[in-house]
Amino acid sequence: MKLQNCPFALAAQLQVLPAWSRAVIAALDLHKPDLAELKSLSQEEWRSALDFCDRSRLTLALRNQARQEMPDWVGERTDRDAANNRERLGRLKEIYRTVGRELAQVEFVALKGISQTALSGEPPDDRVQYDIDLYVPEKRAMAARDILLGCGYESLTELEDFPTDHLPALIQKTGWEWRGDFFDPQIPAAIEVHFRFWNPETERLPACGAEEFWERRVTREIAGLELPVLHPADALAYTALHVLRHLLRGNVDAFSVYELALILERHSQDEGLWRPWRSWHSPELRRLQAVSFQLARSWFQCEAGLAAEETIDALPVSAKSWFETFAASPLNQAFRPNKDEVWLHWSLLESVFDRWSVARRRLLPVRLPGPVDAVYVPDSDMTWRRIWIKRLRYGAYLARRMRHHVSALPRTAGAGARWWLRTRRGSGQPK
């Protein structure tokens, strides 16, 4: 089975999405942007589209693509968002400078955030960023954390038991509280100190060679900053691994996939990137990236380049079957709960034990979610009234998550049967 971008198959899958989200994805198509559905949205649908974009971090990308097609009030709102994002970028740059000074003896590389703009070609002013992600080798990660604690940051200890690739987020308790504005310039920026590029224990998938990214780090000027970053071939790999991690955990955001699509499109013919990419990355590592490459192609119709195409074509038939049927499922999760990504994860695993371990963790989660309210409020400001509001909001969020998990189960079971049958038709037996 040769897997193409599948525009017609995806179009059929997208029909189950609300019109506003479907219109946004069509407008951001990198091959043939379609603004027709966007133009036909009502005022109420535009409000829903903006909410979808805000939560998916696509607002400024849509503004760049379709500013002239927006109603006046939408254009004015997104202009304010862009101005606020520029202000926020100024604050983030100051944090990068401070981190660079304080961690000079530890050494780090900047991950994600504005460091991505060197690869994607996005204007840094239009790149929405909430956290600052740093990679520090594991032996030095605690030293980096201690230095940042000395700069006034506090460790978000409630997240210590979560299976991640970084230490608990470091935050400053400024007293800021969420008021519904995703572009509030005052939103504090957490710092996450990563100590590995991939978590094979949780994902049950090896990424052989990812640990070598650190040795090939470079320094680049980005948004007026001199930043230590990954080599472009490794930065592409890490971007793909980041998308895959969130895809398999059921919480990938559309902007991360869009940004990967931009990178692939921009470098599709860049042998200066693909030559070391082929040479340095193991087959296992390239296969993991190929999953994210195909997701980016499916959603945004980007060019991927010969090396990426060859790696995508080498995916298991069972993974290709998943894309033929469920490529739009992650976009649909907010509107129609599902965990269809479980079957994609299964398609990449060989061990029966690993498959059932992943299924149990994803279908029957036992770990409670982290804090969702008053994270930045100092303990001294937490009155009894505020404590009870925090508890009630957490309880409401927990109830919504439980409802999501319960309602997703029958749909996920049905999706598994469809995936199995499609795989069987494609290869004779599921993998």
PyMOL commands that set and color helices and strands:
alter all, ss='L'
color gray80, all
select helices_A, chain A and resi 7-14+19-27+36-39+43-56+59-69+72-102+113-120+124-126+138-149+157-159+200-203+210-216+232-248+254-266+271-280+283-300+306-313+317-326+329-332+341-348+352-363+379-381+384-427
alter helices_A, ss='H'
color red, helices_A
select strands_A, chain A and resi 109-111+131-135+154-155+170-171+190-194+218-222+225-229
alter strands_A, ss='S'
color yellow, strands_A
deselect
rebuild
show_as cartoon
